[in-house]
Amino acid sequence: MPDSRLIVALDFPDALTGLTFARSLGPRVSFFKIGLEMLTGGGLALADELKQQQGKRIFLDLKLFDIPNTVRQAVRGLARYNVDFLTVHGDPYVVEAAREGVEGTDTRILGVAVMTSLDRADLDAAMIVPGDVAEITLERAARAFAAGAHGVIVSPHEAAAIRGLPEAEGRLIVTPGVRPEGSPAHDQKRVMTPSDAIAAGADHIVVGRPIRTAPDPRATAEAILSSLP
């Protein structure tokens, strides 16, 4: 059975390129992320193709953030595509509305605690409360869980602490900011290797550029899967 702990990000400008790349990775890769970049290039059609025709799992990473009614209705429409994961910002009122939107479906809502591309300077620029980034992430994750999130998106550096929260029992931890040993961090500021992220408590890791830009993407994806504990 394919190991669904690895989620490969399909960050391409159009669905055809994304589909071709997904197929090239072979049967061991069973879970794909489609984000905003792909959404405008046929991302929902790609999600439907991979899910319904290829039997893959789909993580729709849109990080929705709006008033509750808008979030609720948008999520309700997106859930019709039968995606497995859908992200919203981890603010409690957003999470609550999103949970209402997926009621009666199998789509799981993941709340984004603090994006892994941000550090304390970025939070200061956005006028976010003072304090340690890890502590803020932990508190936002706890509040997202309390609001009904099926899981959270966090840096692997916070995964172990969040896994220890009473509210995290039975919930998902998904970690972007994962880079194989020797890979550049790019715009991620809080990174960890795939095996370390899983060992820290992540249920799923998201990897994009290190696979997409590798000389042999399939071999790179398979090496990551083989490295997981």
Secondary structure, DSSP 4 states (H G I P E B T S, - for coil): ---TTEEEE---SSHHHHHHHHHHT-TT--EEEEEHHHHTTTHHHHHHIIIIIT--EEEEEEEE-S-HHHHHHHHHHHHTTT-SEEEEE--HHHHHHHHHHTTTSS-EEEEE-S-TT--HHHHHHTTPPSS-HHHHHHHHHHHHHHTT-SEEE--HHHHHHHHTSGGGTT-EEEE--B--TT---TT-SS-B-HHHHHHTT-SEEEE-HHHHTSSSHHHHHHHHHHH--
